[in-house]
Every structure is written in structure tokens, then in C-alpha cells.
Amino acid sequence: MRLPLLALLLLALPAGAAEVPAEGQCPPYPLPRGQPGPAPEDVVPPLFQPGEKIPMDGLARLSRYLPEEVWERRDVFFYEGMLLEVGPCHRRYPAPSFFGAASRANAGVVRLDERNNLLDYRGSGLPFPWQEIADDDPQAGAKWAWNFRHRYLGSGARGDFRILLVARRGRKIERFLGSFYLLPMRGLPGVDDGGNGASYWAGGSFTSPPVARGVAWRQLHPTEADLDPDRSDEIWVYTPEQRRVRRAPPTAVDGLYMPSYTRGNQGDLSQITLPDGVSTPSSSIAMAEHTRMGFTGLFLRPNQYRWTLLRLQDVLAPLNGVTPGYPQDDDRSYGSSGQSLASDRWDVRRAVVIRGEKPKRDDQIQSVTLWIDALTQQLLYMVTRRANQSLFEVGSFAGRFSGDDPSHPQWAGSGLEFGVILPTAASFYTGRGTGWLRESFELRSDPPEAEEARDFTSTTTLQRGR
């Protein structure tokens, strides 16, 4: 008796580990554990062909290959006139050999305690080789979250950005311009944290509009945060109104910090209501508060959550887009909503879907659901919810693989055919016709020169608003 193709392939799958189809194999094909996608017969033509264009009237084909929360808001993330190009299926985007060697060396050494703190990690490579994370491991979700946190970042990223704040379903858009950087201090040959225990430095400054011009910041994320979810980042903010650097209140920022750049010197500042309901008469204090509009999703603190592995799901996402935006193209269209990344190349990827719940009640964000690319550990989609399970944010991410760009600076961690996926864009819908989109389509990931690196890790330069 001949077994159907689906049964044969399921029998061949390794028990309890993520399986990624061969490079170039496009769906439909057998998916374990009842994942979305049509059930194939013995011979089934691919649902997607790399290079084909999908206009708005063909959008229904994508419904099973998007998070449900994105599909339900397709009027935000897609638009009439878009032209989505299908990219490669399950392409391998290799990191340099030293990162792979470090990942293999972590196997059987790195572990998690009962609070999901990361133990015995030496600062390089993936903490947990992804092929060895068993589905029935009660800490599988946490291990995928830590792999996302310590994915290959090259020497970070730096460049200009533009943030579009969207209201009235795209009929009102405010633009904020500036530059930012992310500088990892672990896991790269020749990198020294300078003895201050930094896992990474991050920062930036705004150049326009007047309400935000001159606001600048620095963030030091300590290595101890891997072992203590309450360990605060060290954050400094320069506010041009007072011409001084202010130390932000101690807080365990869940990811990259961004000052509340919309709270500058405009109108009556006698009372400013902060997100937690506390008021202050000082605009500089208010601007030092963290906001989630800009770099949300590039990092998070896995040990602030209790994680569950939900499923594997094949998705389409602009992991390695080709359409430029700001600063290369000031006039790229993001559709009527002002938030669509649809006119680009979207790869077929196998995502690991995990959900993190905060152990204590949080009045803003109680849970996060992440769609993490199994091969690169990059975040493709993100959904956050309040304590009452109502939606708080629905986000999508775009990237660009530096190894495809012959003009990208070459160094030991980046070259032709291998490199880093740079965070070129993110779009977040926050409800009731509002949201934001970040563009940063011209980033570099090579190590900065010594003088530039000193500026990145010094608060003195903040006095000059940069």
C-alpha cells in the first residue's frame, strides 16, 4: 500500500525540531503540525513563483501566508496600485564563518534558568543552535527569543532615518528626520567593551522638524541584563531647550530606546501627561521618557517574558527588499494608509511563532507575539496586546541583505555572498487609523572608525546635540 506523499514526508521529519524546506522549494508542500497552507497531492504546482508580480486584486492568495492580524488590516498594509514581487523561497542568507563556529560552540553549554535568564553565554553566536531546539522543550519559546536577541548583527547599523507619524488613516502625516546607530560590543573579532560591561551602545539625534531638532540620546545596554530582567539601561538625553544632558530615570527598556521626540517646545507645556498618567511641568523630563515610535522590535529583553512556542508558519515578508526609500528615495509611495511596504520583493520564509507573556500585569503591553525567521533569526512580524487581550500594535519589518550589495563596505563580517540583514524599515499600526513607519534605507554595518566609535560611546558629544 503506497503512503500518500504528505505521510511520507512527515515520517521523514526529525521529531521535535524546526524543519526548513530546501532552498528554492516553494509552497504548497507538506507542513507539519497543521500549519497554514493547502494540503498537497502527489504532484502540486507551486503556489508562488519567484519573480511573479501580485497586484491588489490577487491579494487573496496571500491570506494564508500572513499573520491573521496583518490580513485583517490589509487596507493598512496593502493598497490599490501596489505591485508585490515574490522573492526566493527559503533562501539561505549566510553569516560569516566565525559566527557559525561560535554558535556551534554554544551547543550544550548555554542554558536558561527557571526565569529564562541566559546563563553561560560568552557573547558570540546564537545561544542555541536552532536545529536542536525541540518543540517539546518547555523552554523552546524562550530559546528562540534569545536567538532573536543575539542574532548576527554585523558591526551594527548606522545611518539616516525618517519616521512618518500617521493619523486619520493616512490623511495626516508628520515627518521626523535624524540619524541613529547601533554598536554591538560583543561577539565580533577585536571588539572591546571598554570595561563598562556594555552589550551594545545605541543612540542618535533629530535634525527636523523644529519640535525635535537637536534632541539626541545615548543608550548603554549592559551584559548583566541577560541575567537580570530588572537591570536598567543607562540612558542620557540632550534637550536643546535646556541645553543640557539629562540622565533618564532608571528603567529596563524593552529594546532600543527612543526619546519622546514629539514633546518639544510647542504650545502650552505647563502640564504634560505621561503614558503612566503622571504629569510634569518640564518638557525636558517628558522628552526623556521612552516612546515606542521608531525602533520597536529591533530588540527585546527575553527574560521579561514567559514564552510559549505556538507553531511554525510559512509567511511572505520583505526580508530582503529591493525598493529604496528615504534617504535614497524621498518620494516612495506607502499607499493611502501611509504605512504599506507592499511594493517590494517579499521572500517566502518559514517563521517560528512564539508568544511572550509578562508575569506581572502591565497596563500598556502584556504580551508579544513574534514571527521569527527560522534561518536568520530576524523578526518578520510582531503583535502586542494589552492585559485585556485587545490589540496594541501590529507591526511588519523590512530588511536588506548586505551580501547582495557590492557597494556595501567590506570587512571581516561582511562580504559578497555573506553578511548581515540591515533593518531598513518597519511599519506599525496602532489602531483607529493611526500608526508610524520608519525608513532607513541607506545603512552600513562595517566597524566605525576609532574616533566615530568614541563619539558613539561618549556622553560628551551629546552636548553638541549629536
C-alpha positions in Angstrom: 0.0 0.0 0.0 1.5 3.3 -1.1 1.6 6.0 1.6 0.5 9.5 0.5 3.2 12.0 -0.1 2.3 14.0 3.0 2.6 11.0 5.3 6.0 10.0 3.8 7.4 13.5 4.4 6.0 13.8 7.9 7.7 10.5 8.7 11.0 11.9 7.5 10.8 14.9 9.7 13.1 14.9 12.8 10.9 14.7 15.9 10.7 17.9 17.8 12.8 20.2 15.8 12.2 23.0 13.3 12.4 21.9 9.7 13.0 24.4 6.9 12.3 23.4 3.2 15.2 23.2 0.8 16.3 26.4 -0.8 14.2 27.2 -3.8 11.3 24.9 -2.7 8.2 26.9 -2.9 4.8 26.1 -1.3 2.5 24.3 -1.4 4.2 21.3 0.3 3.6 19.3 3.4 3.7 21.4 6.5 4.0 19.6 9.9 1.6 20.2 12.9 -1.3 21.5 10.8 0.3 24.8 9.7 -1.5 27.1 7.2 -1.4 26.2 3.6 -3.3 24.0 1.2 -2.9 20.2 1.5 -0.8 19.0 -1.5 -1.4 15.9 -3.6 1.4 13.8 -5.1 2.2 16.5 -7.6 1.2 20.1 -6.9 2.4 23.2 -8.8 4.0 25.9 -6.6 1.6 28.5 -5.2 4.2 31.2 -5.7 6.8 31.6 -8.5 9.8 33.8 -7.7 9.7 36.9 -9.8 6.0 36.9 -10.4 4.1 40.1 -9.5 1.0 40.1 -7.3 -1.3 43.2 -7.6 -4.1 44.2 -5.2 -6.7 42.1 -7.0 -4.5 39.0 -6.3 -4.1 39.7 -2.6 -6.4 36.7 -1.6 -3.5 34.4 -2.5 -1.5 35.8 0.4 -4.1 35.3 3.1 -2.7 32.0 4.4 0.9 33.4 4.3 0.4 36.4 6.6 -0.3 36.7 10.3 -4.1 36.9 10.9 -3.7 40.3 12.5 -2.0 41.6 9.4 -4.5 40.1 7.0 -7.4 41.6 9.0 -5.8 45.0 8.4 -4.9 44.6 4.8 -6.3 48.0 4.0 -3.3 49.4 6.0 -0.5 47.0 4.9 -1.6 46.8 1.2 -3.1 49.2 -1.3 -4.6 49.6 -4.7 -1.7 50.2 -7.2 0.8 48.1 -5.3 3.0 45.6 -7.1 4.4 42.9 -4.8 7.1 40.8 -6.3 7.6 37.2 -5.0 11.2 36.7 -4.0 13.1 33.5 -3.5 11.7 30.6 -1.3 13.7 29.8 1.8 16.9 31.4 0.5 19.9 30.9 2.8 21.4 34.2 3.9 24.7 33.1 5.4 26.5 34.9 8.2 30.3 34.8 8.4 32.1 31.6 9.4 33.2 32.9 12.8 29.6 33.4 13.9 28.6 29.9 12.9 31.6 28.5 14.7 30.6 30.4 17.9 27.0 29.1 17.6 28.2 25.5 17.4 30.4 26.1 20.4 27.4 27.2 22.4 25.6 23.9 21.9 25.2 22.1 25.3 26.9 25.0 27.1 24.5 27.8 27.2 21.3 27.3 29.3 18.4 29.1 30.8 17.3 29.2 34.5 13.7 29.0 35.6 13.2 32.7 35.0 14.5 32.5 31.4 17.8 34.3 32.3 20.6 33.4 29.9 23.5 31.5 31.6 27.0 30.8 30.4 26.7 32.7 27.2 30.0 34.0 26.0 28.7 36.8 23.9 29.1 35.4 20.4 27.0 33.3 18.1 23.4 32.0 18.6 22.9 30.9 22.2 21.0 27.8 21.0 21.7 26.1 17.6 18.2 26.4 16.1 18.2 22.9 14.6 18.5 21.5 18.1 15.6 23.4 19.8 13.0 20.6 20.4 9.3 21.5 20.2 8.5 19.7 23.4 11.2 21.6 25.3 9.3 23.8 27.8 11.8 26.5 27.2 11.7 26.3 23.4 9.9 29.6 23.0 12.5 31.3 25.3 15.4 29.8 23.4 14.0 31.2 20.1 13.6 34.6 21.8 17.2 34.6 22.9 18.4 33.6 19.5 16.5 36.6 18.1 18.1 38.9 20.7 21.6 37.6 19.8 21.2 37.1 16.1 24.0 38.1 13.8 24.2 41.9 13.7 27.4 42.5 11.9 29.0 45.6 13.4 25.6 47.0 14.0 23.9 49.7 11.8 24.2 53.4 11.3 22.7 55.9 9.0 19.8 58.4 8.5 16.2 57.7 9.2 12.8 59.2 8.7 9.8 58.5 10.8 6.3 59.1 9.5 3.6 59.5 12.1 0.3 58.7 10.5 -3.1 59.8 11.7 -6.6 59.9 10.1 -5.9 56.8 8.1 -3.1 58.4 6.2 -4.7 61.8 5.6 -2.3 63.4 8.1 1.4 62.6 8.2 4.1 64.2 10.2 7.8 63.6 9.3 10.7 63.4 11.7 14.3 63.2 10.4 17.5 62.2 12.1 20.3 59.7 12.3 20.9 56.7 14.5 23.5 54.0 15.3 23.6 50.6 16.9 27.1 49.4 18.0 27.4 45.8 19.4 30.2 45.4 21.9 30.3 41.6 22.0 30.7 38.8 19.6 32.9 40.4 17.0 36.7 39.9 16.4 38.7 42.7 18.0 35.7 44.3 19.8 36.3 45.6 23.4 33.5 46.8 25.6 36.0 49.2 27.3 35.4 47.7 30.7 31.9 49.2 31.1 30.1 46.0 30.6 28.2 47.1 27.6 26.4 44.6 25.4 25.7 47.4 22.9 25.6 51.1 22.6 22.8 52.8 20.6 21.8 56.4 20.1 21.0 59.1 17.6 19.7 62.7 17.1 17.0 64.5 15.3 17.6 67.1 12.6 13.9 68.2 11.9 11.3 69.4 12.4 11.9 72.2 14.9 9.9 70.5 17.6 12.5 67.7 17.7 15.6 69.3 16.2 18.7 68.8 18.4 17.2 66.1 20.6 20.0 63.5 21.0 20.4 60.4 23.1 22.8 57.6 24.2 21.9 54.1 25.4 24.2 51.6 27.1 22.6 48.2 27.4 24.6 46.1 30.0 25.6 42.5 29.6 24.1 41.9 33.1 20.6 42.3 31.6 20.9 38.8 30.2 21.0 37.6 33.8 18.6 40.1 35.4 15.4 41.4 33.6 15.3 44.4 36.0 18.8 45.6 35.3 18.4 49.1 33.9 19.9 50.5 30.8 22.0 53.7 31.2 20.4 56.4 29.1 21.3 60.0 28.5 19.2 62.6 26.6 20.2 66.1 25.4 17.3 68.5 25.3 18.1 71.7 23.3 15.5 73.7 25.3 17.7 73.5 28.4 21.0 72.9 26.6 21.9 70.1 29.0 22.2 66.4 29.1 19.7 64.7 31.3 20.0 61.2 32.7 16.8 59.3 32.0 15.2 57.7 35.1 16.4 54.1 35.6 14.2 51.8 33.5 14.6 48.3 32.0 13.8 49.5 28.4 12.5 46.6 26.4 14.7 47.1 23.3 16.2 50.2 21.7 15.4 53.4 23.5 13.8 56.4 21.7 13.1 59.7 23.4 9.6 61.2 23.3 10.6 63.4 20.4 7.1 64.9 19.8 7.1 66.6 23.2 9.3 69.6 22.3 8.8 73.2 22.9 5.4 73.8 21.3 2.3 75.2 22.8 1.5 75.2 26.5 3.8 72.8 28.3 2.6 73.7 31.8 1.1 70.2 32.0 2.3 67.2 30.0 0.6 63.9 30.6 3.0 61.0 30.5 1.9 57.5 29.4 1.5 56.3 33.0 -0.7 59.2 33.9 2.0 61.2 35.8 2.3 64.9 34.9 5.4 67.1 34.9 5.9 70.8 34.3 9.2 70.2 32.5 9.3 69.3 28.8 12.9 68.1 29.1 11.8 65.4 31.6 8.9 64.4 29.4 11.2 64.1 26.4 13.4 61.7 28.3 10.5 59.2 28.5 10.8 56.2 26.2 8.4 56.1 23.2 7.7 53.0 21.0 7.6 55.0 17.8 10.8 54.4 15.8 12.8 51.3 16.7 10.3 49.0 18.3 11.0 45.3 17.6 14.7 45.5 16.8 15.5 44.2 20.3 13.6 43.0 23.3 14.5 41.5 26.7 13.5 37.8 26.6 13.8 37.4 30.3 11.0 39.9 30.9 8.5 37.3 29.5 7.3 33.8 29.9 7.4 32.2 26.4 5.3 29.7 24.5 6.2 28.1 21.2 3.0 28.3 19.2 3.8 26.8 15.7 5.7 27.1 12.5 4.2 29.1 9.8 5.3 29.9 6.3 4.9 33.6 5.5 5.7 36.2 2.9 7.8 39.1 4.1 10.2 41.8 2.7 13.2 40.2 4.4 15.5 41.3 1.6 13.7 44.1 -0.3 15.0 45.9 -3.3 12.8 49.0 -3.4 14.6 52.0 -1.9 13.1 54.6 0.4 14.4 57.5 2.5 17.1 58.8 2.2 17.7 57.2 -1.3 14.1 58.0 -2.4 12.2 60.7 -0.7 9.0 60.0 -2.7 8.4 56.3 -2.3 4.7 55.6 -2.0 3.4 53.8 1.0 -0.2 53.7 -0.2 -3.2 55.6 1.0 -2.6 54.5 4.6 1.0 55.8 4.5 2.2 52.5 6.0 2.3 49.9 3.3 5.6 48.2 2.4 3.9 46.1 -0.3 5.6 47.5 -3.4 8.7 45.5 -2.9 10.2 42.0 -3.1 8.8 39.6 -0.5 10.5 36.3 0.3 8.8 33.1 1.3 10.1 32.3 4.8 9.5 29.7 7.5 8.7 31.5 10.7 8.7 30.3 14.2 5.8 31.9 16.0 6.3 32.5 19.8 4.3 34.3 22.4 5.7 36.1 25.4 3.5 37.0 28.5 4.7 39.3 31.2 4.4 37.6 34.6 3.0 40.7 36.2 0.2 42.8 34.9 1.3 45.7 32.6 -1.1 48.5 31.8 0.4 49.0 28.4 1.8 45.8 26.9 1.0 42.4 28.5 2.1 40.1 25.7 4.0 40.0 22.5 3.7 37.5 19.6 6.7 37.3 17.3 7.2 35.7 13.8 10.9 34.9 13.7 12.6 33.7 10.6 14.0 30.3 11.5 17.1 30.6 9.4 18.3 34.2 10.1 16.5 34.8 13.4 15.2 38.1 12.0 11.9 39.4 13.2 9.3 39.4 10.3 6.1 40.4 12.2 5.1 41.5 15.7 1.8 41.8 17.5 1.4 43.2 21.0 -1.6 43.0 23.3 -2.9 44.7 26.4 -3.8 42.9 29.6 -7.4 42.5 28.4 -6.1 40.9 25.2 -7.1 43.8 23.0 -4.6 44.7 20.2 -2.0 47.3 21.0 0.3 47.2 17.9 0.6 45.2 14.7 4.0 45.6 13.1 5.9 44.4 10.0 9.6 44.7 9.2 11.7 45.0 6.1 15.4 44.4 5.6 18.2 44.3 3.1 21.0 41.7 2.9 24.4 43.4 2.7 25.9 40.5 0.9 23.9 41.3 -2.2 25.3 44.9 -2.4 28.7 45.1 -4.0 29.0 48.7 -2.9 28.5 47.9 0.8 31.7 48.3 2.8 33.6 45.1 3.1 35.1 43.8 6.3 35.7 40.6 8.2 32.0 40.2 9.0 30.5 41.3 5.6 31.3 40.3 2.1 29.8 39.2 -1.2 27.6 36.1 -0.6 27.5 36.6 3.2 26.7 39.4 5.5 24.1 41.0 7.7 20.4 41.8 7.2 20.0 45.5 7.8 16.8 46.9 9.4 15.7 49.2 6.5 12.0 49.8 7.5 9.3 49.0 10.0 5.6 49.8 9.9 3.3 49.7 13.0 -0.4 50.1 13.1 -1.6 51.3 16.5 -5.4 51.5 15.9 -8.1 53.9 14.9 -6.3 55.0 11.8 -3.0 55.8 13.5 0.5 54.3 13.3 4.0 55.0 12.2 6.6 54.0 9.7 10.4 54.2 9.9 12.6 54.4 6.8 16.3 53.9 7.0 17.2 52.5 3.5 20.9 53.5 3.5 22.6 51.8 6.4 26.1 50.5 6.8 27.3 47.7 9.1 31.1 47.9 8.9 33.0 48.8 12.1 33.2 52.6 12.6 36.5 54.4 12.7 38.0 54.8 16.2 37.0 58.5 16.5 33.4 57.8 15.4 33.2 54.8 17.9 34.4 57.1 20.7 31.6 59.5 19.9 29.1 56.7 19.9 30.2 55.6 23.4 30.6 59.1 24.9 28.0 61.4 26.5 30.2 64.4 26.0 29.2 64.7 22.3 25.6 64.9 23.4 26.3 68.5 24.5 26.5 69.3 20.8 23.2 67.7 20.0 24.6 64.6 18.2 
